[in-house]
Amino acid sequence: MTQSPAPLTVTEAEALVLSRLKARDAAAELSIVPGGNSERSFGWVFEIAVSGGAVSASPIPRGVIVNKYSRQVVASSAEYDIEQFVRRYEKLLADHQARSAQWCGTLPPPWPWKLWRKKSVAEQAKDDGFYEIGAKEGES
C-alpha cells in the first residue's frame, strides 16, 4: 500500500506556483505579492505579480490556489476578488466531498428526473472558469 505524499509546506507551495507559471511562460517576470498569501484548511491562496514591461504569451492569473494535499494548482479565467475565488473553490471541494461520500448510492433516478440533474463538480468548476495549471512532462 502506497502512502500519499506529505502535505506541502508554504515554501514548497510558493515554489510550485512559480515553477508551474514559469513553465507556461518563461519570459514573464513573476513573483508572489509580499503578504499576498493566506493559509486555508485546503492549502494556500497566492496573489501573483507580474513585473517588467514584457507582454506575457499566455494570461497570468491574479490569484492561484494550491491544494497542499493534492498538489493541485488552480486558477480561474474569470476575474474574482480573492475572497470570492476562495469561496467558490471551497464550495467545489465541499460538493466533491459530499458526492464522493455517496459514490455507491442508490439507483439512478427515473427518466424525467434525469433532465433536472445537478451539474457535476467538474462542470461547475468549468462554468466558474476554474482550470488547473499542470506540470510539464517529467515534473511533479
N, C-alpha and C positions, 0 to 999 in steps of 0.2 A: 504494500500500500504506500503510495507516494504522498508525502506531506506537501501542503501548499506552501509557497514561499512566505517568509516573514513579511508582515506589513512594512510598507515603505516608511522611511523617516522623511521629515520635511526637506532635508538636504537632498536626499535621493529623488524626491518628487520634483524639486526645482530643476535638478539636472535632467530628469526625464522629460519635463516640459520643454526645456530649451533644446535638448537634442532632437526631440520629435519635430518641433517647429523649424529648427535649422535644417533638418532633413527635407522639409518641404520647400525651403527657400534659403539656400546657403548664403546668398548675398545680403539678406536682411540683417540689420543690427538690432538684435532683440535683447531685452532684459526683463526681469521681473520687477515691477514697481516696488521700491522700498516700502515696507509696511503694507504692501498690496496683496498680502495673502491672509487667509483666515482658515483656521482649522475647524473642521466639522466632523461629525461622527464617521462619515464615509471616507474622509481624506481632507483635501485642501482645495481652495479656490485661489487662483493666482490671477492678478491683473498683469497684463503684458504691455510693455512699452516698446515702441519702435523708434530708434534714434537714427539720426543721419537723414540725408535727403534722398536716399535711394528708394526707388519705387519697387515694391515687392511684386514678384511674379504671381503669387497667389495671396489672397486676402489673409491678413494676420488677425486672429480673433483678439478681442479686447480682454476677454476673460476665458480662463481654462480651468476645468475641474480635473483633479487627479484622484482616482479612487485608490486608496492605499492598499486595499485588499486584492483587487483585480488588476491593478497597474494600468487601468484604462485611463486614457487621456481624452477628455470630451470638450468640445466647443460647440458653439451654435452660430449658424449663419444669420439668425435673427438678432437684432440689437436689443438686448435686455440689460437693465441695470443689474449689478452683481447679485443683489438680494433676490430679485425675481428669477434670475438664472439658477440660483441655488434652490429656490422653492420648487421650480419646475423639475429640476434633477431629482430632488428628494421625493417628489410625488411619483416620478417614474420608478425610482428604487422601491418605494412602498408598494406600488402596483405590481412590480415584478415579484417582490417577496410574497404578496398576497396570492398571486396567481400560481407561483411555484409551490405554495403550500397546498394548492388544490389540484395538483397535476393529475391525480388519479381519481378525480371527482366522479360525478355521476355521468350517465349517458348524455350525449348532446341533446339540446332542446329540439322539439319537433319543428318541422319545416317553417311555418310562418314566423316563428320567434327567431330563427337564424338571421332573418332580414334586419333585425334590430340589435344584432350582437355588438358588444363593446369592441373598440379597436384594440389591437394587440399593443403591447408596450412598445414594440419596435415602430408600429405605425404612429403611435402618439409621439414618440421621440422624433420621428421624421417630420411630422406636422409642426413640431416646435422648433425645427431647424437644427436639432442636435446631430452631431456627427462625431465619429471617433477619429482622432489623429493617430494613425497607426505607425508602427515602427517600420523602418526599411528592412528588407530581407537580410537575415543574419543578425539583426539587432534584437535585443529582448525588451 
